[in-house]
Amino acid sequence: MMRRTAARSRQSGAAILMAMLTVVLVATLASAALWQQWRAIEIESAERSRAQSAWILQGAHDWARLILAEDGRKGGSDNLTEPWSMPLEAARLSTFLAADRSDAILADQTGSALLSGQMFDLQSRLNLRNLIVGDKVHAPAAAQLARLFTILNLPAQELTLLLSGLLSAQQATHAPEGVVVQAPLVPQTVDQLAWLGLSSSTIAQIRPYVTLLPETSKVNLNTASDIVLRAAVVGVDAALAQQLLQKRSNKPWETLDDFAQAAGLPAKLLDAEALGTQTRFFELRGTLELDGQPVHVIALAQREGQRVRILRRERTVAQAPALARP
């Protein structure tokens, strides 16, 4: 009798243990299935947000291109009083999509999306691409950069390093096929000047005043900062630069002669190959904050008449350093 009772107890205990193991197994499988489902939903949401951000920012860039094209159609000088230079402060996307404010559904769907952007004149700065012409250092452009280094109190050896590095990189691109030349790559952005050995502090100091464009360009005197004016034009000191900024805010210059008259300088001393009042290269910046996640897009645009094309586009979640405005 006692043996039967013990056997039944053991059977009952085994049954309970199996039941518990079954419950644990089912709970584990259910948790894994829920986690997989949650992960799939998160991935799908992230991909949807990425695609939506890309399309919206693409539309913003197309809008910016239309503004630049219209400005090109009008002709004349490019200056900081024109529509392209006006920043778009962060605004709800529903402001642009819902023309009829009674469209509450659309407004609710886009109410958490914020769009902002701005266009910058890249010819408001010294173009380092001007420094090398052919396989030689271009003396007038090097003189402009030397004045910039003096104004910023930067080491002369850093200037020498920059010139020699750019020259070596340019010469390496023209080396005969099959000949290996030990030289740095040609930088495409200001941050890539580190390839030439420039220190991070020097790059940070010159970043607001220099650029690297696909080809040579003129400095737009209507958009250049006071420091760039001092570096680009011989005879312009700190006091005169401030006066020129004040004068052009009242009446932008249409020609080099207008600038020469405002500066009190002989027009024949101004380098028409290096200075101008129009711009062909712009930087387009856009930021979209969707569901609390910001996405930044920076694009390089080239304008030829009314034709505007994007040469380079970069998307990032990190805010790029702000560009200096005069």
SEKOL-576022 format. One line per field, with one value per residue (C-alpha): residue number from 1; y, x, z. Coordinates in nm, 2 decimals, padded with zeros to 4 digits, always signed. Example, Ala and Ser with C-alpha at 12.3 -4.5 7.8 and 13.67 -1.06 7.14 Angstrom:
BEGIN
seq <- 1_2
py <- -00.45_-00.11
px <- +01.23_+01.37
pz <- +00.78_+00.71
END
This chain:
BEGIN
seq <- 1_2_3_4_5_6_7_8_9_10_11_12_13_14_15_16_17_18_19_20_21_22_23_24_25_26_27_28_29_30_31_32_33_34_35_36_37_38_39_40_41_42_43_44_45_46_47_48_49_50_51_52_53_54_55_56_57_58_59_60_61_62_63_64_65_66_67_68_69_70_71_72_73_74_75_76_77_78_79_80_81_82_83_84_85_86_87_88_89_90_91_92_93_94_95_96_97_98_99_100_101_102_103_104_105_106_107_108_109_110_111_112_113_114_115_116_117_118_119_120_121_122_123_124_125_126_127_128_129_130_131_132_133_134_135_136_137_138_139_140_141_142_143_144_145_146_147_148_149_150_151_152_153_154_155_156_157_158_159_160_161_162_163_164_165_166_167_168_169_170_171_172_173_174_175_176_177_178_179_180_181_182_183_184_185_186_187_188_189_190_191_192_193_194_195_196_197_198_199_200_201_202_203_204_205_206_207_208_209_210_211_212_213_214_215_216_217_218_219_220_221_222_223_224_225_226_227_228_229_230_231_232_233_234_235_236_237_238_239_240_241_242_243_244_245_246_247_248_249_250_251_252_253_254_255_256_257_258_259_260_261_262_263_264_265_266_267_268_269_270_271_272_273_274_275_276_277_278_279_280_281_282_283_284_285_286_287_288_289_290_291_292_293_294_295_296_297_298_299_300_301_302_303_304_305_306_307_308_309_310_311_312_313_314_315_316_317_318_319_320_321_322_323_324_325_326
py <- +00.00_+00.24_+00.15_+00.23_+00.57_+00.66_+00.56_+00.78_+01.07_+01.04_+01.03_+01.34_+01.52_+01.43_+01.55_+01.88_+01.93_+01.85_+02.10_+02.37_+02.30_+02.32_+02.65_+02.79_+02.67_+02.82_+03.15_+03.16_+03.09_+03.35_+03.61_+03.53_+03.57_+03.90_+04.03_+03.93_+04.10_+04.42_+04.42_+04.38_+04.67_+04.89_+04.82_+04.89_+05.21_+05.32_+05.24_+05.42_+05.73_+05.71_+05.70_+05.97_+06.20_+06.14_+06.22_+06.53_+06.66_+06.59_+06.80_+07.08_+07.07_+07.09_+07.39_+07.55_+07.48_+07.66_+07.96_+07.97_+07.92_+08.20_+08.43_+08.33_+08.42_+08.77_+08.82_+09.09_+09.06_+08.80_+08.95_+08.90_+09.08_+08.82_+08.55_+08.26_+08.41_+08.41_+08.12_+07.90_+07.87_+07.54_+07.52_+07.24_+07.04_+07.09_+07.46_+07.36_+07.07_+07.19_+07.50_+07.48_+07.50_+07.31_+07.00_+06.88_+06.52_+06.62_+06.87_+06.61_+06.36_+06.60_+06.81_+06.65_+06.70_+07.02_+07.14_+07.41_+07.50_+07.77_+07.84_+07.97_+08.14_+07.93_+08.20_+08.43_+08.25_+08.19_+07.89_+07.68_+07.53_+07.86_+07.79_+07.54_+07.62_+07.35_+07.22_+07.55_+07.76_+08.05_+08.36_+08.59_+08.32_+08.23_+08.60_+08.61_+08.30_+08.45_+08.76_+08.54_+08.35_+08.69_+08.82_+08.50_+08.50_+08.14_+07.99_+08.05_+07.69_+07.58_+07.79_+07.64_+07.29_+07.36_+07.50_+07.22_+06.95_+07.08_+07.11_+06.75_+06.61_+06.79_+06.68_+06.32_+06.33_+06.41_+06.15_+05.91_+05.59_+05.31_+05.56_+05.54_+05.88_+05.92_+06.21_+06.27_+06.26_+06.58_+06.71_+06.76_+06.93_+07.16_+06.89_+06.67_+06.93_+06.71_+06.48_+06.74_+06.75_+07.07_+07.08_+07.05_+07.40_+07.56_+07.39_+07.50_+07.86_+07.88_+07.68_+07.98_+08.16_+07.90_+07.64_+07.37_+07.39_+07.16_+07.44_+07.78_+08.07_+08.43_+08.58_+08.74_+09.08_+09.11_+08.82_+08.79_+08.86_+09.14_+08.90_+08.76_+09.11_+09.20_+08.89_+08.90_+09.27_+09.45_+09.78_+09.68_+09.70_+09.62_+09.97_+09.99_+09.63_+09.73_+10.04_+09.83_+09.59_+09.88_+10.03_+09.71_+09.64_+09.96_+09.91_+09.59_+09.63_+09.54_+09.56_+09.58_+09.95_+10.00_+09.82_+10.02_+10.35_+10.25_+10.14_+10.44_+10.21_+10.24_+09.99_+09.89_+09.75_+09.50_+09.15_+09.08_+08.72_+08.67_+08.92_+08.95_+09.02_+08.70_+08.34_+08.00_+07.77_+07.74_+07.51_+07.39_+07.28_+07.12_+06.96_+06.75_+06.64_+06.35_+06.18_+06.35_+06.22_+06.50_+06.42_+06.67_+06.70_+06.91_+06.95_+07.14_+07.31_+07.46_+07.72_+07.81_+08.06_+07.91_+07.55_+07.43_+07.09_+06.91_+06.80_+06.64_+06.54_+06.41_+06.30_+06.27_+06.26_+06.49_+06.86_+07.01_+07.31_+07.63_+07.85_+08.20_+08.48_+08.83
px <- +00.00_+00.28_+00.46_+00.15_+00.11_+00.48_+00.45_+00.15_+00.32_+00.62_+00.39_+00.20_+00.52_+00.65_+00.33_+00.34_+00.71_+00.62_+00.33_+00.56_+00.83_+00.56_+00.44_+00.79_+00.86_+00.53_+00.61_+00.96_+00.84_+00.56_+00.82_+01.05_+00.77_+00.66_+01.02_+01.06_+00.73_+00.84_+01.18_+01.01_+00.78_+01.06_+01.27_+00.97_+00.90_+01.26_+01.27_+00.94_+01.07_+01.40_+01.21_+00.97_+01.26_+01.45_+01.15_+01.06_+01.42_+01.44_+01.13_+01.29_+01.60_+01.39_+01.21_+01.55_+01.66_+01.35_+01.44_+01.79_+01.67_+01.43_+01.70_+01.92_+01.65_+01.63_+02.00_+02.20_+02.43_+02.39_+02.36_+02.22_+01.89_+01.76_+01.51_+01.77_+01.96_+01.66_+01.67_+01.36_+01.32_+01.18_+00.82_+00.56_+00.53_+00.16_+00.22_+00.34_+00.11_-00.23_-00.32_-00.67_-00.63_-00.96_-00.78_-00.74_-00.66_-00.35_-00.25_-00.26_-00.06_+00.22_+00.20_+00.51_+00.73_+00.95_+01.13_+01.40_+01.68_+01.91_+02.12_+02.47_+02.69_+03.00_+03.17_+03.16_+03.48_+03.83_+03.83_+04.13_+04.09_+04.23_+04.57_+04.69_+04.67_+04.81_+05.11_+05.20_+05.09_+04.88_+05.05_+04.75_+04.54_+04.83_+04.87_+04.50_+04.54_+04.86_+04.67_+04.40_+04.66_+04.80_+04.46_+04.39_+04.74_+04.80_+05.15_+05.33_+05.45_+05.09_+05.04_+05.35_+05.23_+04.89_+05.04_+05.29_+05.04_+04.79_+05.06_+05.18_+04.83_+04.76_+05.08_+05.01_+04.69_+04.88_+05.15_+05.19_+04.99_+05.18_+05.40_+05.34_+05.37_+05.38_+05.14_+04.81_+04.48_+04.33_+04.10_+03.73_+03.62_+03.78_+03.79_+03.99_+04.28_+04.40_+04.52_+04.79_+04.90_+04.72_+04.64_+04.28_+04.30_+04.41_+04.13_+03.88_+03.99_+04.00_+03.68_+03.44_+03.65_+03.76_+03.60_+03.69_+03.48_+03.50_+03.66_+03.81_+03.58_+03.56_+03.49_+03.15_+03.21_+02.84_+02.83_+03.19_+03.25_+03.47_+03.77_+03.73_+03.71_+04.04_+04.20_+04.07_+04.12_+04.45_+04.41_+04.11_+04.17_+03.95_+03.79_+03.72_+03.58_+03.32_+03.23_+03.19_+02.95_+02.74_+02.73_+02.64_+02.35_+02.20_+02.28_+02.46_+02.72_+02.63_+02.98_+03.34_+03.34_+03.06_+03.27_+03.59_+03.39_+03.25_+03.60_+03.78_+04.02_+04.13_+03.92_+04.22_+04.39_+04.10_+04.16_+03.86_+03.97_+03.94_+03.67_+03.30_+02.95_+02.78_+02.77_+02.75_+02.80_+02.57_+02.54_+02.19_+02.12_+01.80_+01.68_+01.38_+01.27_+01.03_+00.90_+01.17_+01.46_+01.64_+01.79_+02.03_+02.11_+02.38_+02.41_+02.64_+02.46_+02.59_+02.39_+02.45_+02.20_+01.86_+02.00_+02.07_+02.21_+02.32_+02.68_+02.71_+02.46_+02.53_+02.28_+02.36_+02.20_+02.48_+02.45_+02.72_+02.92_+02.73_+02.86_+02.96_+02.74_+02.86
pz <- +00.00_+00.10_-00.22_-00.43_-00.25_-00.31_-00.68_-00.72_-00.54_-00.78_-01.08_-00.96_-00.90_-01.24_-01.40_-01.22_-01.32_-01.68_-01.67_-01.53_-01.79_-02.06_-01.92_-01.91_-02.27_-02.40_-02.22_-02.36_-02.71_-02.68_-02.55_-02.84_-03.09_-02.93_-02.93_-03.30_-03.38_-03.19_-03.36_-03.71_-03.63_-03.51_-03.82_-04.04_-03.86_-03.89_-04.26_-04.32_-04.13_-04.33_-04.66_-04.56_-04.45_-04.77_-04.99_-04.79_-04.79_-05.16_-05.21_-05.00_-05.22_-05.53_-05.38_-05.31_-05.67_-05.80_-05.59_-05.72_-06.08_-06.05_-05.91_-06.20_-06.44_-06.30_-06.34_-06.17_-05.87_-05.60_-05.25_-04.90_-04.97_-05.21_-05.13_-05.15_-04.85_-04.62_-04.37_-04.32_-03.94_-03.80_-03.91_-03.89_-04.21_-04.20_-04.27_-04.62_-04.69_-04.56_-04.76_-04.61_-04.23_-04.19_-04.31_-03.95_-04.04_-04.25_-03.99_-03.72_-03.92_-03.99_-03.68_-03.52_-03.83_-03.83_-04.14_-04.15_-04.39_-04.53_-04.84_-04.83_-05.09_-05.11_-05.31_-05.01_-04.91_-05.05_-05.28_-05.22_-05.56_-05.70_-05.53_-05.79_-06.16_-06.38_-06.18_-06.01_-05.72_-05.84_-05.68_-05.65_-05.48_-05.25_-05.16_-05.06_-04.84_-04.68_-04.58_-04.43_-04.22_-04.11_-04.01_-03.81_-03.66_-03.78_-03.82_-04.15_-04.16_-04.17_-04.48_-04.64_-04.55_-04.71_-05.03_-05.07_-04.99_-05.24_-05.51_-05.44_-05.45_-05.78_-05.94_-05.84_-06.03_-06.35_-06.30_-06.60_-06.58_-06.39_-06.20_-05.83_-05.66_-05.28_-05.23_-05.04_-05.21_-05.34_-05.06_-05.15_-04.83_-04.58_-04.31_-04.54_-04.53_-04.24_-04.51_-04.59_-04.23_-04.12_-03.75_-03.63_-03.47_-03.80_-03.99_-03.73_-03.76_-04.14_-04.19_-04.19_-04.45_-04.71_-04.93_-05.18_-05.49_-05.80_-06.00_-05.97_-05.87_-05.78_-05.44_-05.43_-05.27_-05.19_-04.96_-04.83_-04.46_-04.34_-04.28_-04.64_-04.78_-04.60_-04.73_-05.09_-05.16_-05.13_-04.94_-04.73_-04.36_-04.06_-04.04_-04.42_-04.42_-04.16_-04.36_-04.68_-04.50_-04.39_-04.74_-04.92_-04.68_-04.81_-05.17_-05.30_-05.57_-05.92_-06.07_-05.96_-06.04_-05.79_-05.52_-05.61_-05.58_-05.24_-05.12_-05.26_-05.45_-05.81_-06.02_-06.22_-05.91_-05.85_-05.99_-06.22_-06.24_-05.86_-05.76_-05.86_-05.76_-05.87_-05.75_-05.92_-05.62_-05.32_-05.02_-04.94_-04.58_-04.47_-04.14_-04.09_-03.74_-03.77_-03.45_-03.25_-03.47_-03.67_-04.01_-04.17_-04.54_-04.70_-05.07_-05.31_-05.59_-05.91_-06.10_-06.46_-06.57_-06.48_-06.46_-06.11_-06.05_-05.73_-05.74_-05.40_-05.13_-04.78_-04.52_-04.15_-03.81_-03.67_-03.69_-03.92_-03.80_-03.87_-04.15_-04.07_-04.22_-04.27
END
